[in-house]
């Protein structure tokens, strides 16, 4: 990197999104425990969708997302959180 002192704010996503319900369903599958859901209408001001744009990180660093499967992503995230909790 030519500018090591420069700060970067970059999205690390895939350029496609998952709904909250998709993520909750993945958590259900990975943990084998259903997450309680309370369905409500969209809040005022909520956008219909938000999807990260990863073009900047792909152009800036030699990085590629490794896991495209939501269940794998959730499993890794839960393992990370559990490891952090054990250190506390």
Buried (B, 14 or more C-beta within 10 A) or exposed (E): EEEEEEEEEBBEBBEEEBEEEEBBBBBBBBEEEEEEEEEEEEEEEEEEEEEBEBEEBBEEEEEEEEEEEBEEBBBEBEEEEEEEEEEE
